[in-house]
Amino acid sequence: MQPTNDSTQIEIPNSSAPEPGESSKKPMVKKLHKNVWAVSLTSFLMDISSEMVINVLPLFLSNVLGVRTNIIGLIEGIAEATSSILKVFSGWLSDKIGSRKWLAVLGYGLSAISKPFFYFANSWRFVAGIRWTDRVGKGIRTAPRDALVADTVEPDQRGLAFGLHRASDTAGAMLGLLISAFLVWRLQASDATFQQKTFQTIVLVSILPAVLAVIALAVGTQEVKMGQARSAPKITFKGLGKNFLAFMLIVGIFDLGNSSDAFLVLRAQERGMSVLHILLMLAVFNLIYALISTPAGILSDKIGRKKLIVAGWLVYAFIYLGFALADTAVHIVLLYIVYGFYYGLTYGTAKAMVGDLVPVELRGTAYGSYNAVLGILDFPASLIAGVLWSGVGTWAGFGPSAPFYFGAGMALIAVVLFILWKPSSAQNQGVPGSV
């Protein structure tokens, strides 16, 4: 890969494992490269915008447009699958051209541009088109952004960097939900049914942080210098190594039962929660997620990623079983708060583990492949959940509990496989014990 001539480029830190005893040093947040901070700020701002809209979108579809859960599942599934193909190509392209930054800026820009169109949505097809466009933006940005973070930190700070990024992302989500909750409170108080005017107001307010997110990334980050020229890698899973393939197989099994969180929101409403109470519950969930992410990332640098991922998946199985059995709104609230622990333990940790398993010149491709596989599986996962809940055609389905029993079962299968998996240390590119 040929490095560009941008004078603001930075050298990639040495990706080899640290010297003995070096990984025991306490990771210092203040020593992280400014790219990590800029990317974190960008995610913070974009998640303010996105979470304002996305968390009320299933309520808008259901309450205002009268869309059934199987169609909502179809929309969410295709939305993620739409972005997934692009995640592979954008990650591969960032490896090929030796550039991460501007692909990420392009992706964030497309998502920002799509936001205002939600204001005019008057059918589920219109909503689907906007949602899919937004996910195309995510497909373009995700892998180059993650590779940019991985490339600009030392291996023994990788968990910290991704943990901080997830914490910032989630803090933005919490703030976005609180803004949405305030707007719901002002416009429709505690009405159980979501109103179109409320949705349109939320969309308008969400535009500003989306624009600021794009500016923060474009101004605040430096391009990565990829080192000596290399031939462009081919898009192939085989070249990423057996460890990565085994990891993706197990993660894929888990993700098949991990349907869109839209079903959790609909379950909360089905158990009698108002729109305002749902938004406040989601805000608390994101607070827990944000508080857990950075300490979990630091812990994964010390004790290994695998232990935290197993713990997170066990929490997930417990929570989904609880959602299946929940009788009251109180049960839903308690489960959703604990749900934040699952996210905090696993999301940043899993991304750090991807960086551990592959060499630096293939990180863009690896992150693209990782996000693509999960995104593609979101389609059948959400579709299965929707069909299990409300059926298809003349079949009425098994009811609201069914998707959650299925998700809990798939999580437990993945936990067993992950515990049995013994990755080869020869391929580990990260810190000792990281996998």
C-alpha positions as CSV (number, residue, x, y, z in Angstrom):
1,M,0.0,0.0,0.0
2,Q,1.4,3.4,-1.0
3,P,1.3,6.0,1.7
4,T,-0.2,9.4,0.7
5,N,1.8,12.6,0.8
6,D,-0.4,14.2,3.5
7,S,1.9,16.1,5.8
8,T,-0.3,15.4,8.8
9,Q,0.2,11.7,8.6
10,I,1.3,9.7,11.6
11,E,3.3,6.5,11.9
12,I,1.5,3.4,13.0
13,P,2.7,2.3,16.4
14,N,4.7,-1.0,16.6
15,S,2.0,-3.7,16.5
16,S,4.2,-6.4,17.9
17,A,3.7,-7.6,21.4
18,P,5.2,-5.5,24.1
19,E,8.3,-6.6,26.0
20,P,7.9,-8.8,29.1
21,G,6.3,-6.8,31.9
22,E,5.4,-3.9,29.6
23,S,1.7,-4.9,29.4
24,S,1.5,-4.6,33.2
25,K,1.9,-0.8,33.0
26,K,-1.2,1.1,33.8
27,P,-2.8,2.4,30.6
28,M,-3.0,6.2,30.7
29,V,-6.0,7.8,29.1
30,K,-4.2,11.1,28.7
31,K,-1.5,9.4,26.6
32,L,-3.9,8.2,23.9
33,H,-3.4,9.7,20.5
34,K,-5.6,12.5,19.5
35,N,-7.2,10.4,16.8
36,V,-8.8,8.3,19.5
37,W,-10.3,11.4,21.1
38,A,-11.5,12.8,17.8
39,V,-13.1,9.6,16.8
40,S,-14.7,9.3,20.2
41,L,-16.1,12.8,20.0
42,T,-17.4,12.1,16.5
43,S,-19.2,9.0,17.8
44,F,-20.5,10.9,20.8
45,L,-22.1,13.5,18.5
46,M,-23.4,11.1,15.9
47,D,-25.0,8.9,18.5
48,I,-26.8,11.9,20.1
49,S,-28.4,12.3,16.6
50,S,-29.0,8.7,15.8
51,E,-30.3,7.5,19.1
52,M,-32.8,10.4,19.2
53,V,-34.4,8.9,16.1
54,I,-33.7,5.2,16.0
55,N,-35.0,4.3,19.4
56,V,-38.4,5.9,18.6
57,L,-38.5,4.7,15.0
58,P,-40.1,1.3,15.9
59,L,-42.7,3.2,17.9
60,F,-43.4,5.5,15.0
61,L,-43.7,2.6,12.6
62,S,-46.0,0.7,15.0
63,N,-48.1,3.5,16.5
64,V,-48.3,6.0,13.7
65,L,-48.0,4.0,10.5
66,G,-49.6,0.8,11.9
67,V,-46.7,-1.5,10.8
68,R,-46.6,-5.1,12.1
69,T,-43.5,-6.4,13.9
70,N,-42.5,-8.7,11.1
71,I,-42.2,-5.7,8.7
72,I,-40.3,-3.8,11.4
73,G,-38.0,-6.8,11.6
74,L,-37.6,-6.8,7.8
75,I,-36.7,-3.1,7.7
76,E,-34.1,-3.4,10.5
77,G,-32.7,-6.6,9.1
78,I,-32.2,-5.3,5.6
79,A,-30.9,-2.0,7.0
80,E,-28.0,-3.7,8.6
81,A,-27.5,-6.1,5.7
82,T,-27.4,-3.2,3.4
83,S,-24.4,-1.7,5.3
84,S,-22.7,-5.0,5.7
85,I,-21.5,-5.5,2.2
86,L,-20.0,-2.0,2.1
87,K,-18.2,-2.7,5.4
88,V,-16.1,-5.4,3.7
89,F,-15.3,-3.2,0.7
90,S,-14.6,0.0,2.7
91,G,-12.3,-1.9,5.1
92,W,-10.5,-3.5,2.2
93,L,-10.3,-0.2,0.3
94,S,-8.7,1.5,3.3
95,D,-6.0,-1.1,3.3
96,K,-5.5,-0.8,-0.4
97,I,-5.2,3.0,-0.6
98,G,-3.5,3.3,2.8
99,S,-6.1,5.7,4.0
100,R,-8.7,5.5,6.8
101,K,-9.8,9.0,7.6
102,W,-11.6,10.2,4.5
103,L,-13.6,7.1,4.0
104,A,-14.8,7.5,7.5
105,V,-15.7,11.1,6.9
106,L,-17.6,10.2,3.8
107,G,-19.6,7.6,5.7
108,Y,-20.5,9.9,8.5
109,G,-21.5,12.6,6.0
110,L,-23.9,10.3,4.2
111,S,-25.6,9.4,7.4
112,A,-25.9,13.1,8.4
113,I,-27.4,14.0,5.0
114,S,-30.1,11.2,5.4
115,K,-31.4,12.4,8.8
116,P,-33.7,15.3,7.6
117,F,-35.7,13.0,5.3
118,F,-37.2,11.2,8.3
119,Y,-39.3,14.3,8.8
120,F,-41.2,13.6,5.6
121,A,-41.7,9.9,6.1
122,N,-45.3,8.8,5.6
123,S,-45.0,5.1,4.8
124,W,-42.9,2.1,6.0
125,R,-41.3,2.0,2.5
126,F,-40.2,5.6,2.8
127,V,-38.8,4.9,6.3
128,A,-37.0,1.8,5.0
129,G,-35.4,3.8,2.2
130,I,-34.1,6.5,4.6
131,R,-33.0,3.9,7.1
132,W,-31.1,1.9,4.5
133,T,-29.3,5.1,3.2
134,D,-28.2,5.8,6.8
135,R,-26.9,2.3,7.1
136,V,-24.9,2.7,3.8
137,G,-23.2,5.6,5.5
138,K,-22.4,3.3,8.5
139,G,-21.2,0.6,6.1
140,I,-18.7,3.0,4.6
141,R,-17.3,4.5,7.8
142,T,-17.2,1.7,10.4
143,A,-14.2,-0.4,9.3
144,P,-11.9,2.5,8.4
145,R,-12.8,4.2,11.7
146,D,-12.1,1.1,13.8
147,A,-8.8,0.5,11.9
148,L,-7.9,4.1,12.5
149,V,-8.3,3.6,16.2
150,A,-6.4,0.3,16.2
151,D,-3.6,1.7,14.1
152,T,-2.9,4.7,16.4
153,V,-2.5,3.0,19.8
154,E,0.0,0.5,21.2
155,P,-1.2,-3.1,21.6
156,D,-1.4,-2.9,25.4
157,Q,-3.8,0.2,25.1
158,R,-6.1,-1.3,22.5
159,G,-8.7,-2.4,24.9
160,L,-8.6,1.0,26.6
161,A,-8.9,2.9,23.3
162,F,-11.9,0.9,22.1
163,G,-13.5,1.0,25.6
164,L,-13.2,4.8,25.6
165,H,-14.6,5.0,22.1
166,R,-17.6,2.8,23.2
167,A,-18.1,4.9,26.3
168,S,-18.2,8.1,24.3
169,D,-20.5,6.5,21.7
170,T,-22.8,5.4,24.5
171,A,-22.7,8.7,26.4
172,G,-23.9,10.3,23.2
173,A,-26.7,7.8,23.0
174,M,-27.7,8.5,26.6
175,L,-27.8,12.2,25.9
176,G,-29.8,11.7,22.7
177,L,-32.3,9.6,24.6
178,L,-32.7,12.3,27.3
179,I,-33.3,14.9,24.7
180,S,-35.9,12.7,23.1
181,A,-37.5,12.1,26.5
182,F,-37.6,15.8,27.2
183,L,-39.3,16.4,23.8
184,V,-41.8,13.6,24.4
185,W,-42.6,15.0,27.9
186,R,-43.1,18.5,26.4
187,L,-45.2,17.5,23.4
188,Q,-47.3,14.5,24.6
189,A,-46.5,14.0,28.3
190,S,-47.0,10.3,29.3
191,D,-49.2,9.2,26.4
192,A,-48.7,5.5,25.7
193,T,-49.0,6.0,21.9
194,F,-46.3,7.8,20.0
195,Q,-47.4,10.8,17.9
196,Q,-46.2,11.9,14.4
197,K,-45.6,15.5,15.5
198,T,-43.4,14.4,18.3
199,F,-41.3,12.2,15.9
200,Q,-40.9,15.1,13.4
201,T,-39.7,17.5,16.2
202,I,-37.1,14.9,17.3
203,V,-35.9,14.5,13.7
204,L,-35.4,18.3,13.4
205,V,-33.4,18.5,16.6
206,S,-31.2,15.6,15.6
207,I,-29.8,17.3,12.6
208,L,-27.3,19.6,14.3
209,P,-25.2,17.0,16.2
210,A,-25.0,14.9,13.1
211,V,-23.4,17.8,11.2
212,L,-21.1,18.6,14.1
213,A,-20.0,14.9,14.1
214,V,-18.8,15.1,10.5
215,I,-16.9,18.3,11.2
216,A,-15.2,16.9,14.3
217,L,-13.8,13.9,12.4
218,A,-12.7,15.9,9.4
219,V,-10.9,18.5,11.5
220,G,-9.8,16.5,14.5
221,T,-8.1,13.4,13.0
222,Q,-4.8,12.8,11.3
223,E,-4.4,10.4,8.4
224,V,-2.5,7.2,9.0
225,K,0.8,6.5,7.4
226,M,0.7,2.8,6.5
227,G,4.5,2.3,6.3
228,Q,6.3,0.8,3.4
229,A,4.4,0.0,0.2
230,R,2.7,-3.3,0.0
231,S,0.6,-5.0,-2.7
232,A,-3.1,-4.5,-2.2
233,P,-4.6,-7.4,-0.2
234,K,-7.4,-9.5,-1.8
235,I,-10.8,-9.6,-0.1
236,T,-10.5,-13.1,1.4
237,F,-11.4,-14.6,4.8
238,K,-8.7,-17.2,4.4
239,G,-5.9,-14.6,4.5
240,L,-7.1,-13.3,7.8
241,G,-6.1,-16.5,9.5
242,K,-7.7,-19.5,11.3
243,N,-8.0,-17.7,14.6
244,F,-10.1,-14.9,13.0
245,L,-12.3,-17.4,11.1
246,A,-13.0,-19.4,14.3
247,F,-13.8,-16.2,16.2
248,M,-16.2,-15.1,13.5
249,L,-17.9,-18.5,13.4
250,I,-18.7,-18.4,17.1
251,V,-19.6,-14.7,17.1
252,G,-21.9,-15.4,14.1
253,I,-23.8,-18.1,16.0
254,F,-24.3,-15.7,18.9
255,D,-25.4,-12.9,16.6
256,L,-28.1,-15.1,14.9
257,G,-30.0,-14.8,18.1
258,N,-29.2,-11.2,18.7
259,S,-32.1,-9.4,16.9
260,S,-32.6,-5.7,16.7
261,D,-33.1,-3.9,20.0
262,A,-36.3,-2.6,18.4
263,F,-37.9,-5.7,19.7
264,L,-36.9,-4.9,23.2
265,V,-38.5,-1.5,22.8
266,L,-41.7,-3.1,21.5
267,R,-41.7,-5.6,24.3
268,A,-41.5,-2.7,26.8
269,Q,-44.5,-1.1,25.2
270,E,-46.4,-4.4,25.1
271,R,-45.8,-4.7,28.9
272,G,-47.5,-1.4,29.4
273,M,-44.7,1.2,29.4
274,S,-45.3,4.7,28.0
275,V,-43.1,6.3,25.4
276,L,-41.6,8.7,27.9
277,H,-40.8,5.9,30.4
278,I,-39.2,3.8,27.6
279,L,-36.9,6.6,26.6
280,L,-35.8,7.2,30.2
281,M,-35.2,3.5,30.7
282,L,-33.0,3.5,27.6
283,A,-31.1,6.5,28.9
284,V,-30.3,4.6,32.1
285,F,-29.2,1.6,30.0
286,N,-26.8,3.7,28.1
287,L,-25.5,5.3,31.3
288,I,-24.6,1.8,32.5
289,Y,-23.1,0.9,29.2
290,A,-20.9,4.1,29.1
291,L,-19.7,3.6,32.7
292,I,-18.8,-0.1,32.1
293,S,-17.1,0.2,28.7
294,T,-13.8,1.9,29.6
295,P,-13.0,-0.2,32.7
296,A,-13.9,-3.3,30.8
297,G,-11.5,-2.4,28.0
298,I,-8.7,-1.8,30.5
299,L,-9.6,-5.1,32.2
300,S,-9.4,-6.9,28.9
301,D,-5.9,-5.6,28.4
302,K,-4.9,-7.2,31.7
303,I,-6.8,-10.5,31.9
304,G,-7.7,-11.2,28.3
305,R,-10.6,-10.5,26.0
306,K,-12.1,-14.0,26.0
307,K,-13.1,-14.0,29.7
308,L,-15.0,-10.7,29.4
309,I,-16.8,-11.8,26.2
310,V,-17.9,-15.0,27.8
311,A,-19.2,-13.1,30.9
312,G,-21.0,-10.6,28.6
313,W,-22.7,-13.4,26.6
314,L,-23.9,-15.1,29.8
315,V,-25.4,-11.9,31.0
316,Y,-27.1,-11.6,27.6
317,A,-28.6,-15.1,27.9
318,F,-29.9,-14.3,31.3
319,I,-31.5,-11.0,30.2
320,Y,-33.2,-12.5,27.1
321,L,-34.6,-15.3,29.2
322,G,-35.9,-12.6,31.5
323,F,-37.5,-10.7,28.7
324,A,-39.3,-13.8,27.6
325,L,-40.7,-14.3,31.1
326,A,-41.3,-10.7,32.1
327,D,-44.8,-10.0,33.4
328,T,-44.6,-6.3,34.3
329,A,-43.0,-3.0,33.3
330,V,-40.8,-3.2,36.4
331,H,-39.3,-6.5,35.2
332,I,-38.5,-4.8,31.8
333,V,-36.8,-1.8,33.5
334,L,-34.6,-4.0,35.7
335,L,-33.6,-6.2,32.8
336,Y,-32.8,-3.3,30.5
337,I,-30.5,-1.8,33.1
338,V,-28.6,-5.0,33.4
339,Y,-28.5,-5.1,29.6
340,G,-26.0,-2.2,29.8
341,F,-23.5,-4.6,31.4
342,Y,-23.6,-6.9,28.5
343,Y,-22.9,-4.1,26.0
344,G,-20.2,-2.6,28.2
345,L,-18.4,-5.9,28.7
346,T,-18.5,-7.1,25.1
347,Y,-18.7,-4.5,22.3
348,G,-15.4,-2.7,22.7
349,T,-13.7,-5.9,23.9
350,A,-14.7,-7.8,20.8
351,K,-13.4,-5.0,18.5
352,A,-10.1,-5.0,20.4
353,M,-9.9,-8.7,19.9
354,V,-10.2,-8.4,16.1
355,G,-7.2,-6.1,16.2
356,D,-5.3,-8.7,18.2
357,L,-6.0,-11.6,15.8
358,V,-4.8,-10.0,12.5
359,P,-1.7,-8.2,11.2
360,V,-1.7,-4.5,10.8
361,E,-1.9,-4.5,7.0
362,L,-5.1,-6.5,7.1
363,R,-6.9,-4.6,9.9
364,G,-9.2,-2.6,7.6
365,T,-10.3,-5.8,5.9
366,A,-10.7,-7.6,9.2
367,Y,-12.9,-4.9,10.7
368,G,-14.9,-4.7,7.5
369,S,-15.4,-8.5,7.5
370,Y,-16.2,-8.5,11.2
371,N,-18.8,-5.8,10.9
372,A,-20.1,-7.2,7.7
373,V,-20.8,-10.7,9.0
374,L,-22.6,-9.3,12.1
375,G,-24.6,-6.9,9.9
376,I,-25.6,-9.7,7.4
377,L,-26.7,-11.9,10.3
378,D,-28.8,-9.0,11.7
379,F,-31.1,-9.6,8.7
380,P,-32.1,-13.2,9.5
381,A,-31.8,-12.5,13.2
382,S,-34.4,-9.7,13.1
383,L,-36.5,-11.5,10.5
384,I,-36.6,-14.6,12.7
385,A,-37.5,-12.6,15.7
386,G,-40.3,-10.8,13.9
387,V,-41.8,-14.0,12.5
388,L,-41.5,-15.8,15.9
389,W,-43.4,-12.9,17.5
390,S,-46.2,-12.2,15.0
391,G,-45.9,-14.9,12.4
392,V,-46.3,-14.5,8.7
393,G,-49.3,-14.7,6.4
394,T,-52.2,-16.5,8.2
395,W,-49.9,-17.9,10.9
396,A,-50.0,-15.7,14.1
397,G,-46.6,-16.8,15.4
398,F,-45.6,-17.9,19.0
399,G,-46.1,-14.5,20.7
400,P,-43.9,-11.9,22.2
401,S,-41.8,-14.2,24.4
402,A,-40.6,-16.4,21.5
403,P,-37.8,-14.2,20.0
404,F,-36.2,-13.9,23.5
405,Y,-36.2,-17.6,24.2
406,F,-34.5,-18.1,20.8
407,G,-31.9,-15.4,21.6
408,A,-31.0,-16.8,25.0
409,G,-30.6,-20.3,23.5
410,M,-28.2,-19.1,20.7
411,A,-26.2,-17.2,23.3
412,L,-25.6,-20.2,25.5
413,I,-24.5,-22.3,22.5
414,A,-22.0,-19.6,21.6
415,V,-20.7,-19.5,25.1
416,V,-20.0,-23.2,25.1
417,L,-18.2,-23.0,21.8
418,F,-16.2,-19.9,22.9
419,I,-15.0,-21.7,26.1
420,L,-13.9,-24.7,24.1
421,W,-12.1,-22.7,21.5
422,K,-8.3,-22.6,22.0
423,P,-6.8,-19.9,19.7
424,S,-3.2,-20.3,18.4
425,S,-0.9,-17.9,20.2
426,A,1.3,-17.8,17.1
427,Q,-1.2,-15.6,15.3
428,N,-1.9,-13.3,18.2
429,Q,-0.9,-9.8,17.4
430,G,-1.9,-8.2,20.7
431,V,-0.9,-8.3,24.3
432,P,-0.2,-11.5,26.2
433,G,-3.4,-13.2,27.2
434,S,-5.5,-10.9,25.0
435,V,-7.4,-13.8,23.5
